[in-house]
Amino acid sequence: MPKDDAFYIEEFKALRETISTKLKDQLESNRWGLIGLAALYSYILSNPGKPILFWVPVGLTLAMLALLNEENRMIQIVGKYIKEQLEPWAADGNKIPRGWETYLGDTTTPRWWLFWHRWPRGLWDWAPVPLWLLLFALTLGIALGVSLGLWPSLSAAPINCSK
């Protein structure tokens, strides 16, 4: 087996393992994000009188959406490299792959502040994304409702009856 063949076979295996690891990490992040959201609301609801705290879960849901976006974007880039570079090479051996680092360096994506333009089109099909979009809308609605005084019992300080 030529030296290049062994290198590209190992690169293929490593990139496939990267995809598998990122998918497992997403499940773990999703689990801890849900636990964190529940813990936040548990704390907030047991300590009324601090309406500003209702905005913290909104930030958490946005952070989870950003994390899912970036992880899925990287999975798509790896998959595209495998499809465009390694698979044609494996099929006929004529087209030498550019190499993962070169391909990644040449792949342009919008800047981080163009958040919505960075979303891969297929991201909406990923199971956690619709859940976190729903949770974002829910947490935003709760934070707005408390800030606007729609639920005075959540924004009022508890009454001290121990006197």
N, C-alpha and C positions, 0 to 999 in steps of 0.2 A: 504494500500500500504506500503510495507516494506521501511525502511529508505533508503537503497541503491537504490531502484527503483526511488524514488523521486530525489535523487542526480544525477543519470545517465540521467534521463529524462531532468533535468535542464541543465546538461552539454551538452547534445545533442542540446537543444534549443540555448544555448549560442554559441556553435561552429557553428551552422547554421547561426546565426546572424553575427558571425565574418566573415564568407564567404561572406554574403550579403554586409556587410559594406566594406570589402576589395574590392569587385567588384565596388561598388559605388565610393570609393576613387580612384580607378584606372581611372574611367571615368573623375573624377575631375582633377586628376594629368595630364592626357592626354590633357585635355582642356587647363589647365594653361601652360603646356609645349609647346603647339602649339602657344599660345598667347606670351609666352616668346621668342620663336624662331622668331616670326614675329617682336616683339619689338626689339630684338637684331639686326636683319638685317635692320630694319628701322633706327636704330641709326648708325650702321656701314656704310650703304650706304649714309647717310646724312653727314657723317664725313670722307670723303676719306683721304688717306694719312697715314692710320694706318693699314697696312696689318696684323699685329699681331692680331688684333681684329677678323679677320675672323676665328681664331681658337677657339674662345669662343663658337660659335654655335656647333662646333664639340664636345666640352666638354659637352654641354647641352644635345645633342642627346645621348651621351654615358651614361650620368647620368640617362636619361629617360629609356634607355634600362636596366640599372642596377636595377632601381626601379621596372620596370615591371617584371624583372626576379625574384627579391626577393619576391615581392607580390604574384606572381603566384606560386612560390615554396612553400610559406606558405599555400596558398589555397590548393595546392595538398597534403601537409602534413596533414592538417585538414581533408580533404576529405578521405584520406587513413585511418586516425584514426577512423573516423566515420564508414567507410566500414569494417575495420578489427576488431574493438573493440566493437563499440556500436550496430551496426546492428546485428551481431551474438547474442549478449546479448539480444537484443529486440526480436529476432526471437524465441529463446528457453529459455533464462534466465539462462542457465547453465554456460556459460563462463562469468566470471566477468571481466569487462574492467580493464585495468591497470591504467587508469586515464590519463588525458590529459598531465599534467606536466611530469609525469614519461615517457610517450610515447615520448613527445617532447625532453626530456633530453636524451633518448636512441637513437633518430634519428640522424644519422650522415650524414653530407653533406661535400663536399670538402670545403677547406678553401676559404676565399673571394678572394684571389689572383688567384685561379683556376676558374676564372669567367665563362669560357665556359663550364666547367664540372658541374657547378651548375644549368645550364639551364634545366628546365623540358622538357621532350621530346614533350609534347603537347603544349608547349609555342608558337610554330610557328603557331598554329591554332588560336591563340588569335588575334582579329582584330587589336589592336594597334601595335603589334610587327612588322608585315611586314611594316607598315607605318613608324615606327621609324627606322627600318633598312634602308629603302629607304632614309629617311631624313638624316641618318648618312652618307650614301654613297654620297648623294648630297652635304652636308655641307663639307665633307672631300674633295670632288672634287673641290669645290669652293675655300677652304682654300689652297689646293695644287696649284691650278691654279693661285691664287693671289700671293702666295709665290714664284712661279717660274716665275712670270712676264708675264703670258699669257694674263692678262687683265690689262694693264698699267693704264687705266683710274680709276680702283678701288684702285690701290695702290699708285697713285700719289697724292700729296697734291694739293688742289684747287689753281687755279691761281687767284691772287688778282688783279682785274682790276679797283680798286677804286682810283688809283693815278692820 
